[in-house]
Amino acid sequence: MKKVIKTMVMGVAASGMLLASSVMAADQKIGVVNFQEVMSKIPQTAALMQSLEAEFKDEKAAITQLEKDIKYYQEKLKRDGALMAAKEKDELNAKVKSLFQEYQTKGKALQDKASQRQNQETNKIIALVRQAVDNIAAKEDYDLVLSQQAVVYAKPDASITDVVVEHVSKLK
């Protein structure tokens, strides 16, 4: 008998806690932000891409030239290979191999350098977005702001993405 009463008391207590938590959740103001959409819409992202393109333009041009040189020598070898002496073929093959190694080395270095710079600049933009979200949450009295990727469903009026885009666009 005591066990039954104890179970009923625990059940009533658990129900009361669930009811109380749902009432407390109803009083909370929750916002949702789609960070990918924000990043794609703000002008800072386009400016970042343009500045990185300009910053690495010369290195990219050098790599493109290496690529053209490799293709030229490969085509020359294919086209004139039958008429060349063995020594000339070997020299041309060695030249293509050397150019290809240089191409790979410079390409990887450029890719690493560009990726590192992009991450640095993207982190600055993310900081601006977070600052905007914090400001909007404080101003609009949000209790909780979640990333769209972490939410299965949210009403469209819970989204503050457009407000964040507008706010970040004004920042420098």
Number of C-alpha atoms within 10 A of each C-alpha: 6 7 8 9 10 11 12 12 12 12 12 12 12 12 12 12 12 12 12 12 11 11 11 10 12 10 9 12 14 18 24 23 23 19 19 12 13 21 18 12 16 19 16 21 16 12 11 16 14 11 13 15 13 11 13 14 11 11 14 17 11 14 18 14 13 20 16 12 16 19 14 13 16 17 12 13 19 11 11 11 15 10 10 13 9 11 9 13 18 13 11 18 15 12 16 20 13 13 17 17 12 15 19 15 13 17 18 12 13 16 14 12 13 16 13 12 15 16 12 11 17 17 12 13 19 15 12 19 22 15 15 20 23 15 14 18 18 11 9 11 12 14 13 11 18 15 14 18 12 10 11 6 9 12 8 9 8 14 19 18 20 14 15 24 23 14 18 24 17 10 11 8
